Amino acid sequence: MSPLRVLYLGLAVWGAVHPMYYFASYMTETGTGLSGLVDAWYVNASTTGLTWDLTIAAIALTIWILAEVATRRNWTALVAIPATFCIGVSCGLPLYLFLRTRPA
């Protein structure tokens, strides 16, 4: 495996674990669960703007993945879509790059 692929994989793991630590800490601290976390995303203009920024980035990444999969027929790359929406762009983008750069 090339050093670049290892870097992408490392970033995907980091992008999954690091944000989840903070999400889990928040939900444990407040006791509100996932609904409380989602409510916190819209508590003020700053967090709402960040939420929309990441949502638009996730949609753009999804469109790119679908367009690339349609031409390259790399069906395994589709797992980056649920990773993007269930975990975040910080996991989905490097995961897709990892899957995209595998040897043919």
Helices and strands as residue ranges (DSSP letters): H 3-30, H 33-40, H 45-72, G 75-79, H 80-86, H 89-100
